[in-house]
Amino acid sequence: MAELIYSLIIPVYKNEESIPRLLSVLTQMSADLQQNLEVVLVVDGSPDRSFELIKHAMPQLPMPVQLIAHARNFGSFPAIRTGLAAAKGKYFGVMAADLQEPPELMVEFFKSLAADECDVAIGTRNGRNDPLLSRLASGIFWSLYKKLIVKDMPPGGVDVFGCNELFRQELLKLEEARSSLIALIFWLGFRRKLISYERVARQEGKSAWTLSKKIDYMMDSIFAFTDYPIRLLMKIGALGSAVAVLLAIVILVGKFTGRIDVPGYAATMLTVLFLGALNLFGLGLVGTYSWRGYENSKKRPLAVVASRHENQKGVDQ
């Protein structure tokens, strides 16, 4: 039996129609990698026949296959983590079961990792053969992601990646229930290589990556990786305070010049403006303290060691 060098992790959810083509592609990929490939398929509570189809085909497949089933649908990122933890190779790749990312991209990931060119290889889309509305929605999503969460995010976003054993170990240490795996990949750092590709059109079935899931994912990413909403609230509060001062001057001038003669109007407006701005500013301050407590509760490591060397009797270890 050939040595297991490469592990390919594939989350599976509502992919019944694409399973036959997926298994055919994986067979060819195994041949391209000299039979050094294992495949880890994680069926994430899929309600269709994906699990049965894979299980039935496994005895005929020429490469080692792990088939793992989640008890229910936990999401694609928990499925990827399950696959990474179970994989037995030296280098790891993650791809989608719908084959919208070209399989050749995984081979390129593995070659770059095996050549020690990087610790993590990231696929960046330079184009996609999707409907116009889907492209627009994706463009808005990833532009906001880049602006608010990960400044280094490629313009087209990230769906697939590969990594070595060191990166895998550090990634699996980060056990956060509501978070973003993609943001964690960039948060960890290490040597990174971006490999561009063009996303192909989906041939079978319909994507389960719905708008509501994208919004939920964006919210998880924002609240797990940035205090931008809190800082925005503080800015609005500070701006509101400045505007309140200006309006207060206008109201007082109107009061003293007789232009405002409604009893109690000036006092009421001044109170509302001042307390409204003060409330926003105070919420921002309280949120800042809450954010820092939340950051500590996640227990991420304060630093991640990428390599360690000791000089003992002139020998670099």
Secondary structure, DSSP 8 states (H G I E B T S, - for coil): -----EEEEEEESS-GGGHHHHHHHHHHHHHHTTT-EEEEEEE-S-SSSHHHHHHHHGGG-SS-EEEEE-SS---HHHHHHHHHHH--SSEEEE--TT--S-HHHHHHHHHHHHTTS-SEEEEEEEEE---HHHHHHHHHHHHHHHHHT-TT--TT-EEEEEEEHHHHHHHHH---SS--HHHHHHHH-SSEEEEEEEE----SS--S--HHHHHHHHHHHHHHH--HHHHHHHHHHHHHHHHHHHHHHHHHHHHHTTS--STTHHHHHHHHHHHHHHHHHHHHHHHHHHHHHHHHHTT--S--------EETTEE-
